Amino acid sequence: MQSLTNRSKVVVKKEMTFLEKLYLPAIFGGLRITFSHFFKKKATINYPEETRDFAPVYRGMHVLKRDENGAERCTACGLCAVACPAEAITMVAAERVKGEEKLYREEKYASVYEINMLRCIFCGLCEEACPKEAIFLTDRIVPTDFERDKFIYGKDKLVDPIDKPIDVSVRETADVAAFKKDKDYAHNQTWKDKKPEKRSGH
């Protein structure tokens, strides 16, 4: 039968030599490679005692940021959950009541916000989709565990601590940092910046 291409090769059965049948050359060759690594620099480190520097673009554990007054920025719009290709984000929206202006930045907030870390692929699309710059991926590593339930991270683990806020400035460009300082945009206004409209006759 004629082949369709000219790439056919004739296979010849080669008889093994006496040393090849003993497999000793192959064994000693493997041992030589193994022992040579004893004199090379180790590729591993003793984590967590030793850590390596992460690249600025590294995407690790999430954080829900607060504004400069300590109020949560998230408005439970759901854009991060829609953008998530792994469907790892779920939330429940609630209405802010009187007296909670210092707790939540907008009239609507997320009473429940959960991320399934086993589903998350750390792509960063939630970070890009958020219109309030409420969620960021940090350089923190997600802790390991043996139980699946402990990988469901709620607001107790995601919301930025007030006493020790997490720095995410490395993930912001200079243009974005300048835009955030402009109070003329409603995007950057806090509840103190928003003045009630003056109605005629009042």
N, C-alpha and C positions, 0 to 999 in steps of 0.2 A: 504494500500500500504506500503510495507516494504521500509525503508530508505536505502540508499546506504552506509551510515556511521553510527557510533554509537554516533554522536554528536547531535542528535536531542534532543530537550527539550520540555517538556510539559508546555504550556503557561497557566497560571491561572489568571483570571481576579480578581484583588484585589479591593475591595470596598474602597473608600476614607473615612477617618474619618471626623467628623464634623469640626475640625480645618483645615484639609487639604482642605475641600470644601470652607472655608473662605479665603484661601490663605494667611492668616496673618503670619503664621510661615515663609513661603517663603519670604514674603515682608520684615519682620524684619531681616531675615537672610541676605538678600541682602543689607539692610541698614547698618547692622553691618560691613559687608565687606567694604562698601563704606567709612564709617566714620573712619575705622581703618587706611585708607591710609592718613588721615590728619596728623597722628603722625609719618609717615614714611618719610625717605629721598626721595626728589623728584628725579624722573628719568630723568626729562627734564631740559634744561638750557635755559636761555634767549639769544638766538642767534639773531643777531650777536654781541651783547654786550659781551656775554660769548662764549668762544670756548673751545673745547676739544682737547686733544692731539691725533694726528693721528698716526697710526702704520706706521713704515717705509715702509711697503709694500703697503700702501694705494695708489690707482691710481685715480687721479683726472684730472683736466684740462690739456690739452696738451701744449707743448711749442716746438717751432722750434729753436734749439740752433744755436749759432754762434761759430766760432772758436776763438782762442786767439787774432786774429787780427780784429775781428768784422765782418768777412764775413760769410754769410749764408752757413751752411754745407750741406743743402739739394741739391741733384743733380737731383731731379725729376725722379728717376729711376722707381718709381711706385711700388716697392716691398711692401711698407706699405699698399697701396690700394689693392693689390692682397691678402695680408695676412688678411685684415680686413674681418671678417665673416659677419659683418652687412653692408658692402659696404657703409661706411659712409665717405670715403675719396675720393676726386676728385682733380685732378691737371692738369695743362697745362705746358708743358716744353717749354723752350726758350733757345736760344744760347746766351752766354755771348759775348759782343762786347768789343773792345779795350777800355780800360779806366775803366772797371767795375771790375777789378781784386780785388779791395778792398771791393766790395759789395757782390760778389759771389765767393765761394771757387773754384769751378770747372767750366769747359767750359759750362756745361749745368746746368740750375737752374730752379726752379719752379716759373714761372711768376704769376701763380694762384695756390693757395693751400687752399682748403676748407675742413672743417670737419663738418658734420651734427651731432650736439650734441644730437639731438633727436633720431638718429639711433645708435650712439655710445654706446657700452656696457662696455667700459673701461676695456677691457680684457688685454690690453698691448701687443697684438701680433704685432702691428705696431712698437712698441718700439724694440721688439726682431728682427723683420725682417730688420730694417734699417741698411745697411752696413756702413753708414757714421756717425752713432750715432747723427743723426740730430733731431730726435723727441723723446721726453720723456714725461711721465705722471708725473705730479707734485702733491703736496699735496693741491693745490688750488681747491676750490669748484666752479663749474660752476654756475654763477648767474642765478636766475630764471627770467622769463618774461612771459607776457601774449600773445605775438605774435610769431608765429612759425618762421617767417623770421629772427628774431634776434638770432636764435640758429644756424645759418649758420656762422661758424667762419672762417674768412679769415686770410690772413697774417698780417693784422693790429692788430689782437688779439692774434695770435699764435707765431709770431716771437719774440724772446727774446729781450727785450729792452737793448740798449747799456749802458745806464746810471745805470740801476738797473738789472743786470743779475740774473736770477732765479737759485738758487743752486739745482743741481740734483745729487750732489756727493753721497747722501745717496742711490741712486739707482745703483751705480757702485761698483763692487767688487774691492778688492785690485789688483787682476790680471789684470782687465780691465784698471784700472787707470795707472798701470805700462806699459801696452801695448800702451796706448795712448801717452806716453811720448817718445816712441822710434821712432825717425825720419827716421830710416832705412826702415820702412814700408811706402809705398805710401799712405796708408790709413790715416796716421798722418801728411803727408806733406802739407804745405800750398803753396800758389803761390810763396812765397818768398823762400821756401825751394827747389822748383823745378828749376834746372838749365837747360838751353837749351843745347841740344846735340851739341857737337863741330864737325862740318863736315870738312873733309879733303879738303884743297884747299881754305878755307875761313879764 
